[in-house]
Amino acid sequence: MRLIGARQAWHDAMHENRDSVMAVAAEQAKLGKKTGDGDGKVVIMLENEHGKEVAKSYPARISGVQETRSGRRLTEARCAHMLAAGLVMHAIDSLPKTLQHFGHFMYSPIVNGNDLSIAHGVVWLGSGLDSLHEKKRERAYWMALAALQSHKRMVAGRPGLSPVEVCMFVEDRLGVRMHPDNWSRDWSGVWEALAKHVDRLDAKALAPVSEVVDRLKEREEQAA
């Protein structure tokens, strides 16, 4: 796993099979308690009676492990990668469900429509804009979705949505003309409020993942 930052770690962790990495993380945690750093053990992925992969550890000196324990032995690098992914997944699981879906929409390579729908909802419900008059509120509701898309573009290193693009985005969904010429007067305040709220949600979603990444980086530096 590339420990570039919390966003990259979230993305990379989602590439892994969840059951496998969580099993490795749990097994390595047990090894750490027993032996300090897990020396003298190997971790092997086995299928249980339900057909799911589980991690088992065995003393490294036992001969015939792969013959008598049919499974997939993990290399040190692969085990470290899966452990890191498991720790990141555990951090994501510690978040409220709404923030998990928000983060998945932003960073997961397997984002789905449910993630998008819930992320849109949490942005809108926490924006404080539901007191706007009806017509403006209708547009602001879809601007919340545009703010999500804009933020996702920016964290990926691309430009955010321009006022013209936001207006077109809303028009496509409502079928009602929204004039970018009136942006500064009518919509810039709404957009700024939405953008700030998305920033806050992003920071909350990434906080536990950032802590994991910082710990893993510190461990790498100490081992170097």
N, CA and C atoms as a LAMMPS dump frame, in Angstrom:
ITEM: TIMESTEP
0
ITEM: NUMBER OF ATOMS
672
ITEM: BOX BOUNDS ff ff ff
-5.0000000000000000e+02 5.0000000000000000e+02
-5.0000000000000000e+02 5.0000000000000000e+02
-5.0000000000000000e+02 5.0000000000000000e+02
ITEM: ATOMS id mol type element x y z
1 1 1 N 0.839 -1.195 0
2 1 2 C 0 0 0
3 1 3 C 0.875 1.246 0
4 2 1 N 0.528 2.195 -0.828
5 2 2 C 1.281 3.446 -0.878
6 2 3 C 0.816 4.366 0.241
7 3 1 N 1.747 4.729 1.132
8 3 2 C 1.397 5.582 2.261
9 3 3 C 1.633 7.045 1.905
10 4 1 N 0.954 7.483 0.844
11 4 2 C 1.087 8.87 0.395
12 4 3 C 0.259 9.786 1.281
13 5 1 N -0.925 9.34 1.631
14 5 2 C -1.83 10.13 2.456
15 5 3 C -3.101 9.354 2.704
16 6 1 N -4.002 9.948 3.476
17 6 2 C -5.237 9.258 3.86
18 6 3 C -6.118 8.954 2.657
19 7 1 N -6.185 9.88 1.718
20 7 2 C -7.042 9.658 0.547
21 7 3 C -6.551 8.475 -0.283
22 8 1 N -5.241 8.41 -0.504
23 8 2 C -4.679 7.308 -1.281
24 8 3 C -4.835 5.988 -0.533
25 9 1 N -4.649 6.031 0.784
26 9 2 C -4.779 4.815 1.584
27 9 3 C -6.211 4.292 1.528
28 10 1 N -7.193 5.191 1.605
29 10 2 C -8.596 4.775 1.51
30 10 3 C -8.833 4.072 0.17
31 11 1 N -8.353 4.684 -0.894
32 11 2 C -8.523 4.125 -2.237
33 11 3 C -7.863 2.759 -2.352
34 12 1 N -6.606 2.653 -1.909
35 12 2 C -5.856 1.408 -2.075
36 12 3 C -6.437 0.278 -1.226
37 13 1 N -6.899 0.614 -0.025
38 13 2 C -7.446 -0.416 0.854
39 13 3 C -8.68 -1.059 0.246
40 14 1 N -9.464 -0.282 -0.478
41 14 2 C -10.705 -0.799 -1.058
42 14 3 C -10.458 -1.735 -2.242
43 15 1 N -9.22 -1.798 -2.717
44 15 2 C -8.879 -2.739 -3.781
45 15 3 C -8.781 -4.17 -3.263
46 16 1 N -8.631 -4.315 -1.947
47 16 2 C -8.389 -5.624 -1.355
48 16 3 C -9.686 -6.317 -0.965
49 17 1 N -9.62 -7.651 -0.882
50 17 2 C -10.746 -8.425 -0.366
51 17 3 C -10.878 -8.161 1.119
52 18 1 N -12.034 -7.671 1.512
53 18 2 C -12.217 -7.237 2.896
54 18 3 C -11.988 -8.355 3.905
55 19 1 N -12.582 -9.522 3.665
56 19 2 C -12.439 -10.62 4.615
57 19 3 C -10.981 -11.015 4.799
58 20 1 N -10.229 -11.025 3.693
59 20 2 C -8.822 -11.442 3.765
60 20 3 C -7.982 -10.466 4.581
61 21 1 N -8.106 -9.173 4.287
62 21 2 C -7.231 -8.216 4.972
63 21 3 C -7.603 -8.074 6.443
64 22 1 N -8.889 -8.163 6.754
65 22 2 C -9.267 -8.075 8.156
66 22 3 C -8.792 -9.31 8.921
67 23 1 N -8.79 -10.46 8.245
68 23 2 C -8.282 -11.676 8.873
69 23 3 C -6.788 -11.558 9.156
70 24 1 N -6.043 -11.032 8.197
71 24 2 C -4.604 -10.846 8.392
72 24 3 C -4.341 -9.856 9.516
73 25 1 N -5.086 -8.757 9.531
74 25 2 C -4.891 -7.753 10.575
75 25 3 C -5.152 -8.349 11.956
76 26 1 N -6.214 -9.145 12.076
77 26 2 C -6.533 -9.764 13.357
78 26 3 C -5.46 -10.763 13.773
79 27 1 N -4.986 -11.568 12.809
80 27 2 C -3.977 -12.577 13.125
81 27 3 C -2.653 -11.93 13.499
82 28 1 N -2.273 -10.878 12.778
83 28 2 C -1.028 -10.198 13.096
84 28 3 C -1.105 -9.517 14.455
85 29 1 N -2.3 -9.003 14.801
86 29 2 C -2.463 -8.383 16.112
87 29 3 C -2.245 -9.415 17.218
88 30 1 N -2.746 -10.649 17.011
89 30 2 C -2.529 -11.708 17.993
90 30 3 C -1.051 -12.069 18.086
91 31 1 N -0.379 -12.12 16.924
92 31 2 C 1.054 -12.441 16.931
93 31 3 C 1.837 -11.383 17.675
94 32 1 N 1.469 -10.117 17.462
95 32 2 C 2.166 -9.033 18.133
96 32 3 C 2.058 -9.136 19.646
97 33 1 N 0.889 -9.548 20.132
98 33 2 C 0.7 -9.693 21.577
99 33 3 C 1.526 -10.841 22.128
100 34 1 N 1.666 -11.906 21.33
101 34 2 C 2.359 -13.099 21.817
102 34 3 C 3.879 -12.96 21.727
103 35 1 N 4.369 -12.372 20.623
104 35 2 C 5.814 -12.412 20.379
105 35 3 C 6.436 -11.047 20.188
106 36 1 N 5.654 -9.988 20.29
107 36 2 C 6.218 -8.651 20.135
108 36 3 C 6.16 -8.185 18.714
109 37 1 N 6.851 -8.849 17.808
110 37 2 C 6.855 -8.401 16.417
111 37 3 C 6.487 -9.505 15.45
112 38 1 N 6.12 -10.647 15.953
113 38 2 C 5.677 -11.72 15.066
114 38 3 C 6.798 -12.535 14.449
115 39 1 N 8.052 -12.381 14.929
116 39 2 C 9.156 -13.149 14.362
117 39 3 C 8.929 -14.64 14.585
118 40 1 N 9.366 -15.443 13.629
119 40 2 C 9.268 -16.873 13.748
120 40 3 C 7.917 -17.44 13.385
121 41 1 N 7.06 -16.624 12.797
122 41 2 C 5.739 -17.082 12.399
123 41 3 C 5.52 -16.786 10.915
124 42 1 N 4.687 -17.604 10.295
125 42 2 C 4.217 -17.304 8.944
126 42 3 C 2.705 -17.231 8.997
127 43 1 N 2.144 -16.429 8.12
128 43 2 C 0.689 -16.309 8.028
129 43 3 C 0.243 -16.914 6.713
130 44 1 N -0.735 -17.795 6.786
131 44 2 C -1.244 -18.499 5.61
132 44 3 C -2.741 -18.255 5.493
133 45 1 N -3.21 -17.979 4.27
134 45 2 C -4.635 -17.808 4.027
135 45 3 C -5.25 -19.164 3.722
136 46 1 N -6.285 -19.524 4.49
137 46 2 C -6.99 -20.79 4.307
138 46 3 C -8.475 -20.522 4.11
139 47 1 N -9.152 -21.459 3.484
140 47 2 C -10.599 -21.366 3.377
141 47 3 C -11.234 -22.119 4.538
142 48 1 N -12.223 -21.464 5.191
143 48 2 C -12.925 -22.159 6.262
144 48 3 C -14.089 -22.963 5.691
145 49 1 N -14.908 -23.507 6.596
146 49 2 C -15.995 -24.374 6.136
147 49 3 C -17.064 -23.626 5.344
148 50 1 N -17.046 -22.286 5.436
149 50 2 C -18.008 -21.478 4.691
150 50 3 C -17.445 -20.961 3.371
151 51 1 N -16.229 -21.357 3.053
152 51 2 C -15.62 -20.933 1.804
153 51 3 C -14.98 -19.555 1.856
154 52 1 N -14.859 -18.973 3.058
155 52 2 C -14.244 -17.66 3.2
156 52 3 C -12.786 -17.805 3.617
157 53 1 N -11.96 -16.852 3.141
158 53 2 C -10.551 -16.891 3.496
159 53 3 C -10.352 -16.414 4.931
160 54 1 N -9.539 -17.164 5.687
161 54 2 C -9.161 -16.769 7.033
162 54 3 C -7.648 -16.862 7.139
163 55 1 N -7.076 -16.102 8.049
164 55 2 C -5.623 -16.113 8.231
165 55 3 C -5.262 -16.977 9.424
166 56 1 N -4.255 -17.824 9.257
167 56 2 C -3.741 -18.652 10.331
168 56 3 C -2.232 -18.493 10.383
169 57 1 N -1.69 -18.474 11.589
170 57 2 C -0.236 -18.361 11.737
171 57 3 C 0.333 -19.662 12.285
172 58 1 N 1.551 -19.982 11.83
173 58 2 C 2.243 -21.198 12.247
174 58 3 C 3.712 -20.874 12.441
175 59 1 N 4.386 -21.606 13.327
176 59 2 C 5.831 -21.403 13.489
177 59 3 C 6.549 -21.608 12.158
178 60 1 N 7.489 -20.751 11.836
179 60 2 C 8.157 -20.79 10.54
180 60 3 C 8.993 -22.047 10.344
181 61 1 N 9.433 -22.691 11.427
182 61 2 C 10.339 -23.826 11.303
183 61 3 C 9.624 -25.151 11.094
184 62 1 N 8.307 -25.164 11.218
185 62 2 C 7.594 -26.422 11.011
186 62 3 C 7.69 -26.806 9.547
187 63 1 N 8.209 -28.002 9.284
188 63 2 C 8.346 -28.447 7.903
189 63 3 C 7.021 -28.963 7.388
190 64 1 N 6.849 -28.857 6.086
191 64 2 C 5.655 -29.405 5.46
192 64 3 C 4.404 -28.593 5.703
193 65 1 N 4.553 -27.326 6.075
194 65 2 C 3.371 -26.509 6.343
195 65 3 C 2.461 -26.456 5.134
196 66 1 N 3.062 -26.221 3.973
197 66 2 C 2.232 -26.06 2.785
198 66 3 C 1.641 -27.388 2.325
199 67 1 N 2.269 -28.51 2.696
200 67 2 C 1.694 -29.8 2.328
201 67 3 C 0.529 -30.169 3.243
202 68 1 N 0.708 -29.958 4.558
203 68 2 C -0.321 -30.385 5.502
204 68 3 C -1.36 -29.307 5.746
205 69 1 N -1.003 -28.063 5.474
206 69 2 C -1.927 -26.948 5.645
207 69 3 C -2.127 -26.291 4.286
208 70 1 N -2.991 -26.847 3.504
209 70 2 C -3.16 -26.343 2.141
210 70 3 C -3.687 -24.916 2.178
211 71 1 N -2.905 -23.995 1.663
212 71 2 C -3.316 -22.592 1.685
213 71 3 C -2.327 -21.738 0.936
214 72 1 N -2.526 -20.434 1.029
215 72 2 C -1.696 -19.478 0.305
216 72 3 C -0.812 -18.742 1.291
217 73 1 N 0.494 -19.097 1.285
218 73 2 C 1.419 -18.448 2.209
219 73 3 C 1.701 -17.027 1.729
220 74 1 N 1.683 -16.113 2.688
221 74 2 C 1.883 -14.707 2.355
222 74 3 C 3.351 -14.324 2.507
223 75 1 N 3.868 -13.594 1.542
224 75 2 C 5.204 -13.039 1.673
225 75 3 C 5.168 -11.932 2.715
226 76 1 N 6.343 -11.567 3.209
227 76 2 C 6.412 -10.503 4.218
228 76 3 C 5.829 -9.198 3.68
229 77 1 N 6.168 -8.86 2.43
230 77 2 C 5.68 -7.612 1.848
231 77 3 C 4.166 -7.65 1.654
232 78 1 N 3.671 -8.801 1.168
233 78 2 C 2.232 -8.931 0.949
234 78 3 C 1.474 -8.881 2.27
235 79 1 N 2.032 -9.522 3.285
236 79 2 C 1.397 -9.524 4.596
237 79 3 C 1.351 -8.098 5.166
238 80 1 N 2.455 -7.349 5.002
239 80 2 C 2.493 -5.97 5.481
240 80 3 C 1.462 -5.114 4.751
241 81 1 N 1.344 -5.345 3.445
242 81 2 C 0.368 -4.6 2.651
243 81 3 C -1.055 -4.891 3.129
244 82 1 N -1.366 -6.17 3.333
245 82 2 C -2.712 -6.539 3.751
246 82 3 C -2.996 -6.08 5.178
247 83 1 N -1.968 -6.091 6.022
248 83 2 C -2.139 -5.572 7.376
249 83 3 C -2.488 -4.087 7.336
250 84 1 N -1.759 -3.321 6.511
251 84 2 C -2.036 -1.889 6.396
252 84 3 C -3.454 -1.652 5.883
253 85 1 N -3.852 -2.428 4.869
254 85 2 C -5.206 -2.286 4.333
255 85 3 C -6.242 -2.619 5.396
256 86 1 N -5.975 -3.657 6.204
257 86 2 C -6.906 -4.017 7.261
258 86 3 C -7.032 -2.934 8.316
259 87 1 N -5.912 -2.305 8.658
260 87 2 C -5.946 -1.214 9.634
261 87 3 C -6.72 -0.015 9.1
262 88 1 N -6.547 0.27 7.804
263 88 2 C -7.301 1.373 7.193
264 88 3 C -8.794 1.056 7.18
265 89 1 N -9.138 -0.182 6.809
266 89 2 C -10.554 -0.569 6.812
267 89 3 C -11.155 -0.478 8.208
268 90 1 N -10.374 -0.877 9.198
269 90 2 C -10.847 -0.788 10.579
270 90 3 C -11.101 0.666 10.957
271 91 1 N -10.21 1.566 10.53
272 91 2 C -10.398 2.992 10.804
273 91 3 C -11.662 3.517 10.119
274 92 1 N -11.887 3.093 8.878
275 92 2 C -13.091 3.505 8.159
276 92 3 C -14.342 3.001 8.876
277 93 1 N -14.282 1.765 9.379
278 93 2 C -15.42 1.186 10.088
279 93 3 C -15.758 1.934 11.371
280 94 1 N -14.789 2.668 11.912
281 94 2 C -15.037 3.411 13.155
282 94 3 C -15.871 4.667 12.917
283 95 1 N -16.024 5.06 11.675
284 95 2 C -16.787 6.259 11.331
285 95 3 C -18.284 5.979 11.351
286 96 1 N -19.111 7.013 11.567
287 96 2 C -20.549 6.845 11.362
288 96 3 C -20.812 6.404 9.921
289 97 1 N -21.876 5.649 9.723
290 97 2 C -22.176 5.11 8.395
291 97 3 C -22.247 6.196 7.335
292 98 1 N -22.816 7.343 7.688
293 98 2 C -22.951 8.411 6.696
294 98 3 C -21.59 8.875 6.195
295 99 1 N -20.626 8.991 7.117
296 99 2 C -19.285 9.422 6.713
297 99 3 C -18.553 8.322 5.952
298 100 1 N -18.845 7.066 6.266
299 100 2 C -18.256 5.982 5.483
300 100 3 C -18.694 6.079 4.024
301 101 1 N -19.987 6.292 3.811
302 101 2 C -20.486 6.41 2.442
303 101 3 C -19.92 7.663 1.755
304 102 1 N -19.819 8.75 2.509
305 102 2 C -19.215 9.97 1.964
306 102 3 C -17.796 9.683 1.482
307 103 1 N -16.998 9.043 2.339
308 103 2 C -15.614 8.728 1.97
309 103 3 C -15.524 7.751 0.817
310 104 1 N -16.418 6.765 0.799
311 104 2 C -16.416 5.814 -0.321
312 104 3 C -16.714 6.531 -1.635
313 105 1 N -17.666 7.467 -1.597
314 105 2 C -17.956 8.209 -2.823
315 105 3 C -16.728 8.981 -3.289
316 106 1 N -16.01 9.571 -2.366
317 106 2 C -14.857 10.385 -2.727
318 106 3 C -13.666 9.554 -3.183
319 107 1 N -13.411 8.405 -2.523
320 107 2 C -12.119 7.756 -2.677
321 107 3 C -12.135 6.284 -3.066
322 108 1 N -13.26 5.608 -2.895
323 108 2 C -13.271 4.18 -3.181
324 108 3 C -13.275 3.92 -4.686
325 109 1 N -12.504 2.911 -5.131
326 109 2 C -12.539 2.537 -6.557
327 109 3 C -13.785 1.74 -6.916
328 110 1 N -14.564 1.353 -5.902
329 110 2 C -15.783 0.572 -6.162
330 110 3 C -17.003 1.331 -5.643
331 111 1 N -17.004 2.645 -5.809
332 111 2 C -18.13 3.48 -5.38
333 111 3 C -19.408 3.046 -6.088
334 112 1 N -20.534 3.143 -5.382
335 112 2 C -21.811 2.769 -5.989
336 112 3 C -22.855 3.865 -5.79
337 113 1 N -24.024 3.64 -6.336
338 113 2 C -25.084 4.639 -6.266
339 113 3 C -25.551 4.914 -4.854
340 114 1 N -25.492 3.904 -3.993
341 114 2 C -25.881 4.102 -2.6
342 114 3 C -24.933 5.072 -1.903
343 115 1 N -23.636 4.942 -2.18
344 115 2 C -22.658 5.881 -1.616
345 115 3 C -22.974 7.305 -2.054
346 116 1 N -23.261 7.479 -3.334
347 116 2 C -23.562 8.803 -3.861
348 116 3 C -24.817 9.378 -3.221
349 117 1 N -25.873 8.577 -3.137
350 117 2 C -27.14 9.046 -2.586
351 117 3 C -27 9.479 -1.137
352 118 1 N -26.291 8.668 -0.333
353 118 2 C -26.138 9.003 1.088
354 118 3 C -25.208 10.196 1.262
355 119 1 N -24.152 10.259 0.473
356 119 2 C -23.247 11.411 0.551
357 119 3 C -23.985 12.698 0.213
358 120 1 N -24.815 12.656 -0.815
359 120 2 C -25.624 13.82 -1.182
360 120 3 C -26.53 14.211 -0.026
361 121 1 N -27.167 13.224 0.575
362 121 2 C -28.076 13.506 1.674
363 121 3 C -27.384 14.137 2.868
364 122 1 N -26.205 13.618 3.235
365 122 2 C -25.529 14.149 4.416
366 122 3 C -25.007 15.562 4.158
367 123 1 N -24.626 15.861 2.92
368 123 2 C -24.209 17.225 2.59
369 123 3 C -25.398 18.172 2.691
370 124 1 N -26.511 17.776 2.11
371 124 2 C -27.675 18.66 2.098
372 124 3 C -28.246 18.86 3.499
373 125 1 N -28.423 17.783 4.25
374 125 2 C -29.067 17.879 5.558
375 125 3 C -28.25 18.69 6.555
376 126 1 N -26.939 18.707 6.382
377 126 2 C -26.106 19.455 7.308
378 126 3 C -25.714 20.833 6.815
379 127 1 N -26.243 21.217 5.677
380 127 2 C -25.821 22.488 5.069
381 127 3 C -26.49 23.706 5.688
382 128 1 N -27.646 23.512 6.342
383 128 2 C -28.384 24.646 6.904
384 128 3 C -29.117 25.479 5.876
385 129 1 N -29.284 24.924 4.669
386 129 2 C -29.901 25.701 3.588
387 129 3 C -31.366 25.334 3.351
388 130 1 N -31.914 24.467 4.186
389 130 2 C -33.296 24.061 3.958
390 130 3 C -34.306 25.142 4.322
391 131 1 N -33.827 26.268 4.87
392 131 2 C -34.731 27.376 5.194
393 131 3 C -34.902 28.355 4.031
394 132 1 N -34.206 28.115 2.931
395 132 2 C -34.364 28.972 1.752
396 132 3 C -35.781 28.855 1.203
397 133 1 N -36.216 29.875 0.468
398 133 2 C -37.549 29.781 -0.129
399 133 3 C -37.568 28.666 -1.177
400 134 1 N -38.729 28.174 -1.501
401 134 2 C -38.876 26.919 -2.23
402 134 3 C -38.065 26.846 -3.522
403 135 1 N -38.185 27.839 -4.371
404 135 2 C -37.499 27.766 -5.665
405 135 3 C -35.988 27.751 -5.5
406 136 1 N -35.495 28.572 -4.588
407 136 2 C -34.048 28.602 -4.371
408 136 3 C -33.58 27.324 -3.685
409 137 1 N -34.425 26.794 -2.806
410 137 2 C -34.077 25.556 -2.115
411 137 3 C -33.968 24.383 -3.087
412 138 1 N -34.85 24.334 -4.076
413 138 2 C -34.786 23.273 -5.085
414 138 3 C -33.454 23.278 -5.807
415 139 1 N -32.997 24.46 -6.176
416 139 2 C -31.716 24.576 -6.876
417 139 3 C -30.556 24.269 -5.943
418 140 1 N -30.654 24.746 -4.7
419 140 2 C -29.582 24.504 -3.733
420 140 3 C -29.426 23.016 -3.431
421 141 1 N -30.526 22.287 -3.449
422 141 2 C -30.477 20.838 -3.209
423 141 3 C -29.588 20.152 -4.238
424 142 1 N -29.743 20.529 -5.504
425 142 2 C -28.921 19.925 -6.548
426 142 3 C -27.527 20.537 -6.59
427 143 1 N -27.398 21.772 -6.101
428 143 2 C -26.06 22.346 -5.97
429 143 3 C -25.233 21.562 -4.951
430 144 1 N -25.898 20.961 -3.961
431 144 2 C -25.181 20.131 -2.979
432 144 3 C -24.53 18.939 -3.668
433 145 1 N -25.238 18.343 -4.621
434 145 2 C -24.658 17.228 -5.373
435 145 3 C -23.516 17.726 -6.256
436 146 1 N -23.698 18.906 -6.844
437 146 2 C -22.627 19.486 -7.658
438 146 3 C -21.395 19.781 -6.806
439 147 1 N -21.609 20.217 -5.565
440 147 2 C -20.481 20.509 -4.668
441 147 3 C -19.694 19.238 -4.354
442 148 1 N -20.4 18.12 -4.212
443 148 2 C -19.729 16.834 -4.015
444 148 3 C -18.849 16.483 -5.216
445 149 1 N -19.438 16.611 -6.402
446 149 2 C -18.698 16.278 -7.624
447 149 3 C -17.503 17.21 -7.804
448 150 1 N -17.703 18.485 -7.467
449 150 2 C -16.622 19.454 -7.6
450 150 3 C -15.472 19.125 -6.652
451 151 1 N -15.809 18.778 -5.417
452 151 2 C -14.774 18.438 -4.438
453 151 3 C -14.02 17.188 -4.87
454 152 1 N -14.751 16.22 -5.398
455 152 2 C -14.109 14.98 -5.845
456 152 3 C -13.118 15.273 -6.964
457 153 1 N -13.466 16.173 -7.845
458 153 2 C -12.54 16.547 -8.91
459 153 3 C -11.304 17.229 -8.342
460 154 1 N -11.508 18.12 -7.379
461 154 2 C -10.377 18.883 -6.847
462 154 3 C -9.398 18.004 -6.079
463 155 1 N -9.904 17.055 -5.284
464 155 2 C -8.977 16.201 -4.541
465 155 3 C -8.247 15.239 -5.463
466 156 1 N -8.763 15.069 -6.678
467 156 2 C -8.079 14.243 -7.678
468 156 3 C -7.126 15.078 -8.53
469 157 1 N -6.967 16.362 -8.183
470 157 2 C -6.034 17.226 -8.881
471 157 3 C -6.595 17.905 -10.106
472 158 1 N -7.914 17.898 -10.244
473 158 2 C -8.553 18.541 -11.388
474 158 3 C -9.278 19.799 -10.923
475 159 1 N -9.585 20.723 -11.834
476 159 2 C -10.31 21.947 -11.437
477 159 3 C -11.711 21.612 -10.939
478 160 1 N -12.178 22.384 -9.956
479 160 2 C -13.546 22.233 -9.498
480 160 3 C -14.526 22.781 -10.532
481 161 1 N -15.8 22.576 -10.283
482 161 2 C -16.821 23.056 -11.209
483 161 3 C -16.877 24.577 -11.204
484 162 1 N -16.977 25.15 -12.369
485 162 2 C -17.129 26.604 -12.503
486 162 3 C -18.585 26.977 -12.304
487 163 1 N -18.901 28.267 -12.069
488 163 2 C -20.297 28.681 -11.95
489 163 3 C -21.149 28.258 -13.147
490 164 1 N -20.605 28.371 -14.351
491 164 2 C -21.356 27.958 -15.539
492 164 3 C -21.655 26.469 -15.484
493 165 1 N -20.667 25.671 -15.095
494 165 2 C -20.872 24.215 -15.012
495 165 3 C -21.889 23.85 -13.932
496 166 1 N -21.851 24.568 -12.811
497 166 2 C -22.822 24.304 -11.743
498 166 3 C -24.231 24.605 -12.236
499 167 1 N -24.385 25.723 -12.904
500 167 2 C -25.708 26.089 -13.428
501 167 3 C -26.21 25.053 -14.43
502 168 1 N -25.34 24.59 -15.303
503 168 2 C -25.728 23.556 -16.262
504 168 3 C -26.072 22.255 -15.556
505 169 1 N -25.324 21.922 -14.507
506 169 2 C -25.568 20.706 -13.724
507 169 3 C -26.98 20.735 -13.14
508 170 1 N -27.352 21.875 -12.57
509 170 2 C -28.679 22.013 -11.954
510 170 3 C -29.764 22.005 -13.023
511 171 1 N -29.534 22.7 -14.109
512 171 2 C -30.52 22.753 -15.199
513 171 3 C -30.815 21.358 -15.745
514 172 1 N -29.798 20.526 -15.868
515 172 2 C -29.987 19.169 -16.387
516 172 3 C -30.921 18.35 -15.504
517 173 1 N -30.952 18.666 -14.209
518 173 2 C -31.766 17.885 -13.28
519 173 3 C -33.147 18.485 -13.03
520 174 1 N -33.262 19.789 -13.138
521 174 2 C -34.548 20.434 -12.888
522 174 3 C -35.276 20.843 -14.166
523 175 1 N -34.508 21.001 -15.242
524 175 2 C -35.128 21.47 -16.476
525 175 3 C -35.55 22.924 -16.403
526 176 1 N -34.945 23.656 -15.472
527 176 2 C -35.28 25.071 -15.258
528 176 3 C -34.011 25.895 -15.443
529 177 1 N -34.13 26.997 -16.149
530 177 2 C -32.985 27.846 -16.434
531 177 3 C -32.394 28.437 -15.154
532 178 1 N -31.075 28.364 -15.023
533 178 2 C -30.353 28.963 -13.904
534 178 3 C -29.261 29.84 -14.507
535 179 1 N -29.33 31.128 -14.269
536 179 2 C -28.476 32.084 -14.977
537 179 3 C -27.134 32.28 -14.277
538 180 1 N -26.038 31.917 -14.92
539 180 2 C -24.72 32.162 -14.312
540 180 3 C -24.385 33.639 -14.192
541 181 1 N -25.066 34.479 -15.004
542 181 2 C -24.822 35.926 -14.907
543 181 3 C -25.207 36.461 -13.535
544 182 1 N -26.118 35.771 -12.869
545 182 2 C -26.564 36.211 -11.545
546 182 3 C -25.869 35.462 -10.41
547 183 1 N -24.767 34.793 -10.733
548 183 2 C -24.097 33.949 -9.756
549 183 3 C -23.69 34.701 -8.495
550 184 1 N -22.978 35.797 -8.657
551 184 2 C -22.485 36.54 -7.493
552 184 3 C -23.618 37.01 -6.598
553 185 1 N -24.7 37.44 -7.204
554 185 2 C -25.83 37.965 -6.434
555 185 3 C -26.651 36.859 -5.772
556 186 1 N -26.925 35.791 -6.53
557 186 2 C -27.906 34.797 -6.073
558 186 3 C -27.317 33.501 -5.515
559 187 1 N -26.125 33.1 -6.008
560 187 2 C -25.7 31.731 -5.74
561 187 3 C -24.329 31.562 -5.106
562 188 1 N -23.494 32.58 -5.137
563 188 2 C -22.134 32.396 -4.611
564 188 3 C -22.142 32.069 -3.114
565 189 1 N -23.047 32.693 -2.363
566 189 2 C -23.139 32.418 -0.93
567 189 3 C -23.575 30.985 -0.653
568 190 1 N -24.531 30.502 -1.443
569 190 2 C -24.998 29.123 -1.301
570 190 3 C -23.868 28.155 -1.625
571 191 1 N -23.168 28.427 -2.707
572 191 2 C -22.07 27.543 -3.124
573 191 3 C -20.954 27.517 -2.088
574 192 1 N -20.62 28.677 -1.554
575 192 2 C -19.562 28.745 -0.552
576 192 3 C -19.947 27.954 0.7
577 193 1 N -21.212 28.064 1.124
578 193 2 C -21.677 27.317 2.301
579 193 3 C -21.598 25.814 2.063
580 194 1 N -21.995 25.379 0.882
581 194 2 C -21.941 23.953 0.546
582 194 3 C -20.502 23.456 0.478
583 195 1 N -19.642 24.248 -0.163
584 195 2 C -18.241 23.842 -0.305
585 195 3 C -17.56 23.714 1.057
586 196 1 N -17.846 24.644 1.962
587 196 2 C -17.245 24.586 3.293
588 196 3 C -17.745 23.371 4.063
589 197 1 N -19.032 23.063 3.888
590 197 2 C -19.59 21.892 4.571
591 197 3 C -18.973 20.596 4.033
592 198 1 N -18.786 20.518 2.737
593 198 2 C -18.133 19.342 2.16
594 198 3 C -16.705 19.216 2.688
595 199 1 N -16.006 20.328 2.803
596 199 2 C -14.642 20.303 3.354
597 199 3 C -14.632 19.739 4.778
598 200 1 N -15.601 20.176 5.581
599 200 2 C -15.666 19.702 6.97
600 200 3 C -15.946 18.202 7.023
601 201 1 N -16.878 17.749 6.196
602 201 2 C -17.196 16.323 6.159
603 201 3 C -15.984 15.505 5.71
604 202 1 N -15.273 16.024 4.731
605 202 2 C -14.085 15.333 4.227
606 202 3 C -13.04 15.191 5.325
607 203 1 N -12.823 16.26 6.07
608 203 2 C -11.835 16.227 7.146
609 203 3 C -12.23 15.21 8.219
610 204 1 N -13.518 15.154 8.558
611 204 2 C -13.988 14.201 9.561
612 204 3 C -13.83 12.764 9.074
613 205 1 N -14.143 12.532 7.795
614 205 2 C -14.05 11.181 7.244
615 205 3 C -12.603 10.698 7.203
616 206 1 N -11.688 11.594 6.915
617 206 2 C -10.288 11.204 6.747
618 206 3 C -9.511 11.131 8.061
619 207 1 N -10.054 11.721 9.137
620 207 2 C -9.287 11.834 10.388
621 207 3 C -8.772 10.487 10.909
622 208 1 N -9.611 9.454 11.084
623 208 2 C -9.069 8.192 11.617
624 208 3 C -8.121 7.494 10.653
625 209 1 N -8.34 7.661 9.344
626 209 2 C -7.438 7.066 8.356
627 209 3 C -6.082 7.774 8.403
628 210 1 N -6.095 9.087 8.573
629 210 2 C -4.849 9.851 8.68
630 210 3 C -4.021 9.38 9.871
631 211 1 N -4.702 9.075 10.975
632 211 2 C -3.982 8.589 12.158
633 211 3 C -3.286 7.258 11.872
634 212 1 N -3.972 6.375 11.151
635 212 2 C -3.374 5.085 10.796
636 212 3 C -2.174 5.288 9.881
637 213 1 N -2.332 6.128 8.862
638 213 2 C -1.245 6.384 7.919
639 213 3 C -0.034 6.967 8.646
640 214 1 N -0.268 7.894 9.567
641 214 2 C 0.838 8.495 10.312
642 214 3 C 1.574 7.442 11.143
643 215 1 N 0.817 6.539 11.776
644 215 2 C 1.451 5.486 12.573
645 215 3 C 2.266 4.547 11.697
646 216 1 N 1.726 4.193 10.535
647 216 2 C 2.444 3.282 9.638
648 216 3 C 3.705 3.945 9.078
649 217 1 N 3.619 5.231 8.76
650 217 2 C 4.799 5.944 8.276
651 217 3 C 5.875 5.99 9.352
652 218 1 N 5.448 6.247 10.581
653 218 2 C 6.405 6.308 11.692
654 218 3 C 7.077 4.952 11.895
655 219 1 N 6.297 3.887 11.751
656 219 2 C 6.852 2.538 11.884
657 219 3 C 7.859 2.245 10.787
658 220 1 N 7.542 2.686 9.573
659 220 2 C 8.483 2.486 8.453
660 220 3 C 9.792 3.229 8.679
661 221 1 N 9.67 4.461 9.18
662 221 2 C 10.858 5.271 9.426
663 221 3 C 11.735 4.657 10.516
664 222 1 N 11.088 4.091 11.538
665 222 2 C 11.854 3.468 12.62
666 222 3 C 12.552 2.197 12.165
667 223 1 N 11.912 1.496 11.196
668 223 2 C 12.491 0.249 10.694
669 223 3 C 13.587 0.49 9.67
670 224 1 N 13.621 1.686 9.076
671 224 2 C 14.61 1.985 8.019
672 224 3 C 16.027 2.089 8.596
